[in-house]
Amino acid sequence: MEPSAKITKSFRKEDVIRDWWIVDAANMTVGRLSTQVATLLRGKHKPWFTPHVDTGDFVIVINAEQVILEGKRTEQKEYFRHTGYPGGGRVETFVDLKKNNPEKIIEHSVKGMLPKNRLGRQIFKKLKVYSADNHPHSAQKPKVYELQYK
Protein backbone atom coordinates (compact mmCIF):
# COMPACT_ATOMS: atom_id res chain seq x y z
CA MET A 1 0.00 0.00 0.00
CA GLU A 2 1.34 3.40 -0.86
CA PRO A 3 1.70 5.94 1.97
CA SER A 4 -0.85 8.39 0.56
CA ALA A 5 -3.69 5.83 0.45
CA LYS A 6 -6.77 6.85 2.44
CA ILE A 7 -8.16 4.38 4.91
CA THR A 8 -11.73 4.32 6.14
CA LYS A 9 -11.89 4.16 9.93
CA SER A 10 -14.59 1.87 11.28
CA PHE A 11 -15.49 2.78 14.84
CA ARG A 12 -15.66 0.18 17.58
CA LYS A 13 -18.14 0.34 20.44
CA GLU A 14 -15.22 1.04 22.80
CA ASP A 15 -14.33 4.23 20.87
CA VAL A 16 -17.79 5.80 21.05
CA ILE A 17 -18.38 8.84 23.25
CA ARG A 18 -22.06 9.10 24.19
CA ASP A 19 -23.90 12.32 24.97
CA TRP A 20 -27.23 12.75 26.72
CA TRP A 21 -29.88 14.81 24.92
CA ILE A 22 -33.20 16.07 26.21
CA VAL A 23 -36.02 16.62 23.72
CA ASP A 24 -39.26 18.46 24.49
CA ALA A 25 -42.20 16.79 22.71
CA ALA A 26 -44.75 19.50 23.53
CA ASN A 27 -46.93 20.32 20.50
CA MET A 28 -44.75 18.25 18.15
CA THR A 29 -46.09 15.88 15.51
CA VAL A 30 -45.29 12.28 16.43
CA GLY A 31 -43.57 11.39 13.16
CA ARG A 32 -41.45 14.54 12.89
CA LEU A 33 -40.32 14.11 16.49
CA SER A 34 -39.58 10.40 16.10
CA THR A 35 -37.38 10.76 13.01
CA GLN A 36 -35.05 13.15 14.79
CA VAL A 37 -35.00 11.07 17.98
CA ALA A 38 -34.21 7.92 15.96
CA THR A 39 -31.37 9.77 14.22
CA LEU A 40 -29.85 10.74 17.59
CA LEU A 41 -30.26 7.22 18.98
CA ARG A 42 -28.66 5.62 15.93
CA GLY A 43 -25.76 8.10 15.79
CA LYS A 44 -26.34 9.23 12.21
CA HIS A 45 -25.70 12.85 13.20
CA LYS A 46 -22.06 12.05 13.98
CA PRO A 47 -19.29 12.07 11.37
CA TRP A 48 -18.05 8.64 12.52
CA PHE A 49 -21.38 6.84 12.05
CA THR A 50 -20.82 3.13 11.50
CA PRO A 51 -23.92 1.12 10.48
CA HIS A 52 -23.05 -2.09 12.36
CA VAL A 53 -22.00 -0.37 15.62
CA ASP A 54 -24.14 1.44 18.18
CA THR A 55 -22.57 4.91 17.87
CA GLY A 56 -25.66 6.83 19.06
CA ASP A 57 -26.46 8.93 22.09
CA PHE A 58 -28.94 8.64 24.94
CA VAL A 59 -32.19 10.56 24.40
CA ILE A 60 -34.67 11.73 27.04
CA VAL A 61 -38.08 12.74 25.71
CA ILE A 62 -40.25 14.83 28.04
CA ASN A 63 -43.88 16.01 27.74
CA ALA A 64 -44.95 12.90 25.83
CA GLU A 65 -48.57 13.56 26.75
CA GLN A 66 -48.55 16.74 24.64
CA VAL A 67 -47.69 15.17 21.26
CA ILE A 68 -50.12 15.70 18.41
CA LEU A 69 -51.22 14.16 15.15
CA GLU A 70 -52.34 16.19 12.14
CA GLY A 71 -55.85 16.16 10.67
CA LYS A 72 -58.21 13.26 11.30
CA ARG A 73 -55.41 10.92 12.37
CA THR A 74 -56.17 11.75 16.02
CA GLU A 75 -59.47 9.86 15.71
CA GLN A 76 -58.37 7.29 13.10
CA LYS A 77 -54.96 6.10 14.37
CA GLU A 78 -55.07 2.67 16.03
CA TYR A 79 -52.37 0.60 17.75
CA PHE A 80 -52.57 -3.20 17.50
CA ARG A 81 -51.08 -5.68 19.93
CA HIS A 82 -51.58 -9.37 20.55
CA THR A 83 -51.73 -11.11 23.92
CA GLY A 84 -50.28 -14.34 22.57
CA TYR A 85 -53.48 -16.32 23.08
CA PRO A 86 -55.83 -17.39 20.27
CA GLY A 87 -58.16 -14.51 19.47
CA GLY A 88 -56.04 -12.22 21.62
CA GLY A 89 -55.76 -9.28 19.23
CA ARG A 90 -56.31 -5.94 20.95
CA VAL A 91 -56.75 -2.54 19.32
CA GLU A 92 -56.28 0.76 21.15
CA THR A 93 -56.94 4.18 19.67
CA PHE A 94 -54.53 7.11 19.78
CA VAL A 95 -56.84 9.06 22.12
CA ASP A 96 -57.07 6.19 24.63
CA LEU A 97 -53.35 5.49 24.52
CA LYS A 98 -52.56 9.19 24.97
CA LYS A 99 -54.80 9.27 28.04
CA ASN A 100 -53.60 6.00 29.64
CA ASN A 101 -49.95 5.57 28.59
CA PRO A 102 -48.60 8.44 26.43
CA GLU A 103 -45.01 7.14 26.57
CA LYS A 104 -45.98 4.13 24.43
CA ILE A 105 -46.91 6.39 21.47
CA ILE A 106 -43.39 7.76 21.08
CA GLU A 107 -41.73 4.43 21.92
CA HIS A 108 -43.80 2.64 19.26
CA SER A 109 -43.01 5.26 16.64
CA VAL A 110 -39.26 5.39 17.32
CA LYS A 111 -38.92 1.60 17.54
CA GLY A 112 -40.38 1.28 14.06
CA MET A 113 -37.61 3.54 12.70
CA LEU A 114 -34.74 1.48 14.15
CA PRO A 115 -33.17 -1.68 12.67
CA LYS A 116 -35.17 -4.87 13.20
CA ASN A 117 -32.35 -6.93 14.76
CA ARG A 118 -30.35 -7.22 17.98
CA LEU A 119 -28.59 -3.91 17.26
CA GLY A 120 -31.97 -2.16 17.04
CA ARG A 121 -33.06 -3.65 20.36
CA GLN A 122 -29.80 -2.48 21.95
CA ILE A 123 -30.21 1.04 20.52
CA PHE A 124 -33.82 1.24 21.73
CA LYS A 125 -32.70 0.79 25.35
CA LYS A 126 -31.09 4.25 25.22
CA LEU A 127 -34.48 5.95 24.78
CA LYS A 128 -36.10 7.31 27.95
CA VAL A 129 -39.64 8.73 27.59
CA TYR A 130 -41.57 10.60 30.28
CA SER A 131 -45.10 12.00 30.10
CA ALA A 132 -44.38 15.07 32.24
CA ASP A 133 -41.46 17.51 32.13
CA ASN A 134 -39.53 16.02 35.07
CA HIS A 135 -37.07 13.14 34.73
CA PRO A 136 -34.56 11.31 36.98
CA HIS A 137 -31.54 11.83 34.68
CA SER A 138 -30.28 15.21 35.86
CA ALA A 139 -27.01 13.62 37.08
CA GLN A 140 -26.07 12.87 33.45
CA LYS A 141 -26.28 16.61 32.62
CA PRO A 142 -28.32 16.25 29.41
CA LYS A 143 -28.03 18.94 26.75
CA VAL A 144 -31.18 20.44 25.24
CA TYR A 145 -31.69 19.37 21.62
CA GLU A 146 -33.53 21.91 19.49
CA LEU A 147 -35.76 20.13 17.01
CA GLN A 148 -35.21 21.15 13.40
CA TYR A 149 -38.82 21.92 12.46
CA LYS A 150 -42.31 21.99 13.93
mmCIF file of the C-alpha atoms, coordinates in Angstrom:
data_MODEL
# 
_entry.id   MODEL 
# 
loop_
_atom_site.group_PDB 
_atom_site.id 
_atom_site.type_symbol 
_atom_site.label_atom_id 
_atom_site.label_alt_id 
_atom_site.label_comp_id 
_atom_site.label_asym_id 
_atom_site.label_entity_id 
_atom_site.label_seq_id 
_atom_site.pdbx_PDB_ins_code 
_atom_site.Cartn_x 
_atom_site.Cartn_y 
_atom_site.Cartn_z 
_atom_site.occupancy 
_atom_site.B_iso_or_equiv 
_atom_site.pdbx_formal_charge 
_atom_site.auth_seq_id 
_atom_site.auth_comp_id 
_atom_site.auth_asym_id 
_atom_site.auth_atom_id 
_atom_site.pdbx_PDB_model_num 
ATOM 1   C CA . MET A 1 1   ? 0.000   0.000   0.000  1.00 0.00 ? 1   MET A CA 1 
ATOM 2   C CA . GLU A 1 2   ? 1.335   3.397   -0.862 1.00 0.00 ? 2   GLU A CA 1 
ATOM 3   C CA . PRO A 1 3   ? 1.697   5.935   1.972  1.00 0.00 ? 3   PRO A CA 1 
ATOM 4   C CA . SER A 1 4   ? -0.849  8.395   0.563  1.00 0.00 ? 4   SER A CA 1 
ATOM 5   C CA . ALA A 1 5   ? -3.693  5.831   0.454  1.00 0.00 ? 5   ALA A CA 1 
ATOM 6   C CA . LYS A 1 6   ? -6.766  6.854   2.439  1.00 0.00 ? 6   LYS A CA 1 
ATOM 7   C CA . ILE A 1 7   ? -8.156  4.375   4.912  1.00 0.00 ? 7   ILE A CA 1 
ATOM 8   C CA . THR A 1 8   ? -11.734 4.317   6.136  1.00 0.00 ? 8   THR A CA 1 
ATOM 9   C CA . LYS A 1 9   ? -11.888 4.164   9.933  1.00 0.00 ? 9   LYS A CA 1 
ATOM 10  C CA . SER A 1 10  ? -14.588 1.868   11.276 1.00 0.00 ? 10  SER A CA 1 
ATOM 11  C CA . PHE A 1 11  ? -15.489 2.781   14.840 1.00 0.00 ? 11  PHE A CA 1 
ATOM 12  C CA . ARG A 1 12  ? -15.662 0.182   17.579 1.00 0.00 ? 12  ARG A CA 1 
ATOM 13  C CA . LYS A 1 13  ? -18.139 0.337   20.439 1.00 0.00 ? 13  LYS A CA 1 
ATOM 14  C CA . GLU A 1 14  ? -15.223 1.044   22.804 1.00 0.00 ? 14  GLU A CA 1 
ATOM 15  C CA . ASP A 1 15  ? -14.335 4.230   20.874 1.00 0.00 ? 15  ASP A CA 1 
ATOM 16  C CA . VAL A 1 16  ? -17.791 5.804   21.046 1.00 0.00 ? 16  VAL A CA 1 
ATOM 17  C CA . ILE A 1 17  ? -18.384 8.843   23.250 1.00 0.00 ? 17  ILE A CA 1 
ATOM 18  C CA . ARG A 1 18  ? -22.058 9.101   24.191 1.00 0.00 ? 18  ARG A CA 1 
ATOM 19  C CA . ASP A 1 19  ? -23.902 12.317  24.965 1.00 0.00 ? 19  ASP A CA 1 
ATOM 20  C CA . TRP A 1 20  ? -27.233 12.745  26.717 1.00 0.00 ? 20  TRP A CA 1 
ATOM 21  C CA . TRP A 1 21  ? -29.875 14.812  24.916 1.00 0.00 ? 21  TRP A CA 1 
ATOM 22  C CA . ILE A 1 22  ? -33.197 16.071  26.211 1.00 0.00 ? 22  ILE A CA 1 
ATOM 23  C CA . VAL A 1 23  ? -36.023 16.623  23.721 1.00 0.00 ? 23  VAL A CA 1 
ATOM 24  C CA . ASP A 1 24  ? -39.261 18.458  24.494 1.00 0.00 ? 24  ASP A CA 1 
ATOM 25  C CA . ALA A 1 25  ? -42.198 16.794  22.714 1.00 0.00 ? 25  ALA A CA 1 
ATOM 26  C CA . ALA A 1 26  ? -44.751 19.498  23.535 1.00 0.00 ? 26  ALA A CA 1 
ATOM 27  C CA . ASN A 1 27  ? -46.932 20.324  20.496 1.00 0.00 ? 27  ASN A CA 1 
ATOM 28  C CA . MET A 1 28  ? -44.751 18.248  18.147 1.00 0.00 ? 28  MET A CA 1 
ATOM 29  C CA . THR A 1 29  ? -46.092 15.881  15.513 1.00 0.00 ? 29  THR A CA 1 
ATOM 30  C CA . VAL A 1 30  ? -45.292 12.284  16.435 1.00 0.00 ? 30  VAL A CA 1 
ATOM 31  C CA . GLY A 1 31  ? -43.567 11.386  13.162 1.00 0.00 ? 31  GLY A CA 1 
ATOM 32  C CA . ARG A 1 32  ? -41.452 14.540  12.892 1.00 0.00 ? 32  ARG A CA 1 
ATOM 33  C CA . LEU A 1 33  ? -40.319 14.106  16.488 1.00 0.00 ? 33  LEU A CA 1 
ATOM 34  C CA . SER A 1 34  ? -39.583 10.400  16.098 1.00 0.00 ? 34  SER A CA 1 
ATOM 35  C CA . THR A 1 35  ? -37.385 10.760  13.011 1.00 0.00 ? 35  THR A CA 1 
ATOM 36  C CA . GLN A 1 36  ? -35.054 13.152  14.794 1.00 0.00 ? 36  GLN A CA 1 
ATOM 37  C CA . VAL A 1 37  ? -35.002 11.065  17.979 1.00 0.00 ? 37  VAL A CA 1 
ATOM 38  C CA . ALA A 1 38  ? -34.214 7.916   15.960 1.00 0.00 ? 38  ALA A CA 1 
ATOM 39  C CA . THR A 1 39  ? -31.366 9.768   14.220 1.00 0.00 ? 39  THR A CA 1 
ATOM 40  C CA . LEU A 1 40  ? -29.849 10.737  17.587 1.00 0.00 ? 40  LEU A CA 1 
ATOM 41  C CA . LEU A 1 41  ? -30.264 7.216   18.982 1.00 0.00 ? 41  LEU A CA 1 
ATOM 42  C CA . ARG A 1 42  ? -28.664 5.622   15.932 1.00 0.00 ? 42  ARG A CA 1 
ATOM 43  C CA . GLY A 1 43  ? -25.762 8.104   15.787 1.00 0.00 ? 43  GLY A CA 1 
ATOM 44  C CA . LYS A 1 44  ? -26.337 9.229   12.208 1.00 0.00 ? 44  LYS A CA 1 
ATOM 45  C CA . HIS A 1 45  ? -25.701 12.855  13.196 1.00 0.00 ? 45  HIS A CA 1 
ATOM 46  C CA . LYS A 1 46  ? -22.060 12.046  13.976 1.00 0.00 ? 46  LYS A CA 1 
ATOM 47  C CA . PRO A 1 47  ? -19.288 12.071  11.372 1.00 0.00 ? 47  PRO A CA 1 
ATOM 48  C CA . TRP A 1 48  ? -18.048 8.642   12.517 1.00 0.00 ? 48  TRP A CA 1 
ATOM 49  C CA . PHE A 1 49  ? -21.385 6.841   12.050 1.00 0.00 ? 49  PHE A CA 1 
ATOM 50  C CA . THR A 1 50  ? -20.816 3.131   11.501 1.00 0.00 ? 50  THR A CA 1 
ATOM 51  C CA . PRO A 1 51  ? -23.923 1.118   10.484 1.00 0.00 ? 51  PRO A CA 1 
ATOM 52  C CA . HIS A 1 52  ? -23.048 -2.089  12.356 1.00 0.00 ? 52  HIS A CA 1 
ATOM 53  C CA . VAL A 1 53  ? -22.000 -0.373  15.619 1.00 0.00 ? 53  VAL A CA 1 
ATOM 54  C CA . ASP A 1 54  ? -24.139 1.437   18.180 1.00 0.00 ? 54  ASP A CA 1 
ATOM 55  C CA . THR A 1 55  ? -22.574 4.912   17.870 1.00 0.00 ? 55  THR A CA 1 
ATOM 56  C CA . GLY A 1 56  ? -25.656 6.835   19.064 1.00 0.00 ? 56  GLY A CA 1 
ATOM 57  C CA . ASP A 1 57  ? -26.460 8.926   22.091 1.00 0.00 ? 57  ASP A CA 1 
ATOM 58  C CA . PHE A 1 58  ? -28.942 8.639   24.938 1.00 0.00 ? 58  PHE A CA 1 
ATOM 59  C CA . VAL A 1 59  ? -32.193 10.561  24.398 1.00 0.00 ? 59  VAL A CA 1 
ATOM 60  C CA . ILE A 1 60  ? -34.666 11.731  27.041 1.00 0.00 ? 60  ILE A CA 1 
ATOM 61  C CA . VAL A 1 61  ? -38.080 12.738  25.710 1.00 0.00 ? 61  VAL A CA 1 
ATOM 62  C CA . ILE A 1 62  ? -40.248 14.828  28.041 1.00 0.00 ? 62  ILE A CA 1 
ATOM 63  C CA . ASN A 1 63  ? -43.878 16.009  27.744 1.00 0.00 ? 63  ASN A CA 1 
ATOM 64  C CA . ALA A 1 64  ? -44.952 12.895  25.828 1.00 0.00 ? 64  ALA A CA 1 
ATOM 65  C CA . GLU A 1 65  ? -48.571 13.557  26.754 1.00 0.00 ? 65  GLU A CA 1 
ATOM 66  C CA . GLN A 1 66  ? -48.546 16.738  24.641 1.00 0.00 ? 66  GLN A CA 1 
ATOM 67  C CA . VAL A 1 67  ? -47.686 15.169  21.259 1.00 0.00 ? 67  VAL A CA 1 
ATOM 68  C CA . ILE A 1 68  ? -50.124 15.700  18.413 1.00 0.00 ? 68  ILE A CA 1 
ATOM 69  C CA . LEU A 1 69  ? -51.215 14.160  15.147 1.00 0.00 ? 69  LEU A CA 1 
ATOM 70  C CA . GLU A 1 70  ? -52.344 16.195  12.140 1.00 0.00 ? 70  GLU A CA 1 
ATOM 71  C CA . GLY A 1 71  ? -55.855 16.160  10.674 1.00 0.00 ? 71  GLY A CA 1 
ATOM 72  C CA . LYS A 1 72  ? -58.210 13.257  11.298 1.00 0.00 ? 72  LYS A CA 1 
ATOM 73  C CA . ARG A 1 73  ? -55.408 10.923  12.370 1.00 0.00 ? 73  ARG A CA 1 
ATOM 74  C CA . THR A 1 74  ? -56.169 11.747  16.016 1.00 0.00 ? 74  THR A CA 1 
ATOM 75  C CA . GLU A 1 75  ? -59.469 9.865   15.710 1.00 0.00 ? 75  GLU A CA 1 
ATOM 76  C CA . GLN A 1 76  ? -58.372 7.286   13.099 1.00 0.00 ? 76  GLN A CA 1 
ATOM 77  C CA . LYS A 1 77  ? -54.964 6.099   14.373 1.00 0.00 ? 77  LYS A CA 1 
ATOM 78  C CA . GLU A 1 78  ? -55.065 2.667   16.030 1.00 0.00 ? 78  GLU A CA 1 
ATOM 79  C CA . TYR A 1 79  ? -52.368 0.604   17.752 1.00 0.00 ? 79  TYR A CA 1 
ATOM 80  C CA . PHE A 1 80  ? -52.567 -3.195  17.502 1.00 0.00 ? 80  PHE A CA 1 
ATOM 81  C CA . ARG A 1 81  ? -51.075 -5.679  19.927 1.00 0.00 ? 81  ARG A CA 1 
ATOM 82  C CA . HIS A 1 82  ? -51.584 -9.371  20.551 1.00 0.00 ? 82  HIS A CA 1 
ATOM 83  C CA . THR A 1 83  ? -51.731 -11.113 23.925 1.00 0.00 ? 83  THR A CA 1 
ATOM 84  C CA . GLY A 1 84  ? -50.283 -14.345 22.568 1.00 0.00 ? 84  GLY A CA 1 
ATOM 85  C CA . TYR A 1 85  ? -53.480 -16.322 23.080 1.00 0.00 ? 85  TYR A CA 1 
ATOM 86  C CA . PRO A 1 86  ? -55.828 -17.391 20.271 1.00 0.00 ? 86  PRO A CA 1 
ATOM 87  C CA . GLY A 1 87  ? -58.162 -14.506 19.473 1.00 0.00 ? 87  GLY A CA 1 
ATOM 88  C CA . GLY A 1 88  ? -56.037 -12.221 21.625 1.00 0.00 ? 88  GLY A CA 1 
ATOM 89  C CA . GLY A 1 89  ? -55.764 -9.278  19.232 1.00 0.00 ? 89  GLY A CA 1 
ATOM 90  C CA . ARG A 1 90  ? -56.315 -5.936  20.950 1.00 0.00 ? 90  ARG A CA 1 
ATOM 91  C CA . VAL A 1 91  ? -56.750 -2.541  19.318 1.00 0.00 ? 91  VAL A CA 1 
ATOM 92  C CA . GLU A 1 92  ? -56.282 0.758   21.154 1.00 0.00 ? 92  GLU A CA 1 
ATOM 93  C CA . THR A 1 93  ? -56.943 4.176   19.674 1.00 0.00 ? 93  THR A CA 1 
ATOM 94  C CA . PHE A 1 94  ? -54.529 7.114   19.785 1.00 0.00 ? 94  PHE A CA 1 
ATOM 95  C CA . VAL A 1 95  ? -56.842 9.060   22.119 1.00 0.00 ? 95  VAL A CA 1 
ATOM 96  C CA . ASP A 1 96  ? -57.074 6.186   24.629 1.00 0.00 ? 96  ASP A CA 1 
ATOM 97  C CA . LEU A 1 97  ? -53.346 5.493   24.524 1.00 0.00 ? 97  LEU A CA 1 
ATOM 98  C CA . LYS A 1 98  ? -52.556 9.193   24.973 1.00 0.00 ? 98  LYS A CA 1 
ATOM 99  C CA . LYS A 1 99  ? -54.797 9.274   28.039 1.00 0.00 ? 99  LYS A CA 1 
ATOM 100 C CA . ASN A 1 100 ? -53.601 6.001   29.635 1.00 0.00 ? 100 ASN A CA 1 
ATOM 101 C CA . ASN A 1 101 ? -49.950 5.568   28.587 1.00 0.00 ? 101 ASN A CA 1 
ATOM 102 C CA . PRO A 1 102 ? -48.597 8.437   26.426 1.00 0.00 ? 102 PRO A CA 1 
ATOM 103 C CA . GLU A 1 103 ? -45.008 7.135   26.565 1.00 0.00 ? 103 GLU A CA 1 
ATOM 104 C CA . LYS A 1 104 ? -45.980 4.130   24.426 1.00 0.00 ? 104 LYS A CA 1 
ATOM 105 C CA . ILE A 1 105 ? -46.911 6.394   21.474 1.00 0.00 ? 105 ILE A CA 1 
ATOM 106 C CA . ILE A 1 106 ? -43.386 7.756   21.079 1.00 0.00 ? 106 ILE A CA 1 
ATOM 107 C CA . GLU A 1 107 ? -41.728 4.430   21.918 1.00 0.00 ? 107 GLU A CA 1 
ATOM 108 C CA . HIS A 1 108 ? -43.804 2.638   19.263 1.00 0.00 ? 108 HIS A CA 1 
ATOM 109 C CA . SER A 1 109 ? -43.012 5.259   16.638 1.00 0.00 ? 109 SER A CA 1 
ATOM 110 C CA . VAL A 1 110 ? -39.262 5.390   17.316 1.00 0.00 ? 110 VAL A CA 1 
ATOM 111 C CA . LYS A 1 111 ? -38.918 1.605   17.545 1.00 0.00 ? 111 LYS A CA 1 
ATOM 112 C CA . GLY A 1 112 ? -40.379 1.277   14.055 1.00 0.00 ? 112 GLY A CA 1 
ATOM 113 C CA . MET A 1 113 ? -37.609 3.535   12.702 1.00 0.00 ? 113 MET A CA 1 
ATOM 114 C CA . LEU A 1 114 ? -34.744 1.477   14.145 1.00 0.00 ? 114 LEU A CA 1 
ATOM 115 C CA . PRO A 1 115 ? -33.170 -1.684  12.669 1.00 0.00 ? 115 PRO A CA 1 
ATOM 116 C CA . LYS A 1 116 ? -35.169 -4.869  13.203 1.00 0.00 ? 116 LYS A CA 1 
ATOM 117 C CA . ASN A 1 117 ? -32.349 -6.925  14.755 1.00 0.00 ? 117 ASN A CA 1 
ATOM 118 C CA . ARG A 1 118 ? -30.349 -7.223  17.978 1.00 0.00 ? 118 ARG A CA 1 
ATOM 119 C CA . LEU A 1 119 ? -28.592 -3.914  17.258 1.00 0.00 ? 119 LEU A CA 1 
ATOM 120 C CA . GLY A 1 120 ? -31.970 -2.164  17.036 1.00 0.00 ? 120 GLY A CA 1 
ATOM 121 C CA . ARG A 1 121 ? -33.058 -3.647  20.359 1.00 0.00 ? 121 ARG A CA 1 
ATOM 122 C CA . GLN A 1 122 ? -29.798 -2.483  21.950 1.00 0.00 ? 122 GLN A CA 1 
ATOM 123 C CA . ILE A 1 123 ? -30.205 1.038   20.522 1.00 0.00 ? 123 ILE A CA 1 
ATOM 124 C CA . PHE A 1 124 ? -33.824 1.237   21.730 1.00 0.00 ? 124 PHE A CA 1 
ATOM 125 C CA . LYS A 1 125 ? -32.702 0.789   25.355 1.00 0.00 ? 125 LYS A CA 1 
ATOM 126 C CA . LYS A 1 126 ? -31.087 4.255   25.222 1.00 0.00 ? 126 LYS A CA 1 
ATOM 127 C CA . LEU A 1 127 ? -34.482 5.952   24.780 1.00 0.00 ? 127 LEU A CA 1 
ATOM 128 C CA . LYS A 1 128 ? -36.097 7.315   27.945 1.00 0.00 ? 128 LYS A CA 1 
ATOM 129 C CA . VAL A 1 129 ? -39.638 8.726   27.588 1.00 0.00 ? 129 VAL A CA 1 
ATOM 130 C CA . TYR A 1 130 ? -41.574 10.602  30.278 1.00 0.00 ? 130 TYR A CA 1 
ATOM 131 C CA . SER A 1 131 ? -45.102 12.002  30.097 1.00 0.00 ? 131 SER A CA 1 
ATOM 132 C CA . ALA A 1 132 ? -44.382 15.072  32.235 1.00 0.00 ? 132 ALA A CA 1 
ATOM 133 C CA . ASP A 1 133 ? -41.464 17.509  32.132 1.00 0.00 ? 133 ASP A CA 1 
ATOM 134 C CA . ASN A 1 134 ? -39.535 16.025  35.067 1.00 0.00 ? 134 ASN A CA 1 
ATOM 135 C CA . HIS A 1 135 ? -37.072 13.135  34.731 1.00 0.00 ? 135 HIS A CA 1 
ATOM 136 C CA . PRO A 1 136 ? -34.565 11.308  36.978 1.00 0.00 ? 136 PRO A CA 1 
ATOM 137 C CA . HIS A 1 137 ? -31.539 11.830  34.682 1.00 0.00 ? 137 HIS A CA 1 
ATOM 138 C CA . SER A 1 138 ? -30.279 15.214  35.863 1.00 0.00 ? 138 SER A CA 1 
ATOM 139 C CA . ALA A 1 139 ? -27.009 13.622  37.084 1.00 0.00 ? 139 ALA A CA 1 
ATOM 140 C CA . GLN A 1 140 ? -26.071 12.869  33.451 1.00 0.00 ? 140 GLN A CA 1 
ATOM 141 C CA . LYS A 1 141 ? -26.277 16.614  32.624 1.00 0.00 ? 141 LYS A CA 1 
ATOM 142 C CA . PRO A 1 142 ? -28.322 16.253  29.409 1.00 0.00 ? 142 PRO A CA 1 
ATOM 143 C CA . LYS A 1 143 ? -28.032 18.944  26.752 1.00 0.00 ? 143 LYS A CA 1 
ATOM 144 C CA . VAL A 1 144 ? -31.175 20.443  25.239 1.00 0.00 ? 144 VAL A CA 1 
ATOM 145 C CA . TYR A 1 145 ? -31.694 19.373  21.624 1.00 0.00 ? 145 TYR A CA 1 
ATOM 146 C CA . GLU A 1 146 ? -33.534 21.907  19.489 1.00 0.00 ? 146 GLU A CA 1 
ATOM 147 C CA . LEU A 1 147 ? -35.763 20.133  17.006 1.00 0.00 ? 147 LEU A CA 1 
ATOM 148 C CA . GLN A 1 148 ? -35.209 21.147  13.398 1.00 0.00 ? 148 GLN A CA 1 
ATOM 149 C CA . TYR A 1 149 ? -38.823 21.918  12.464 1.00 0.00 ? 149 TYR A CA 1 
ATOM 150 C CA . LYS A 1 150 ? -42.308 21.991  13.925 1.00 0.00 ? 150 LYS A CA 1 
# 
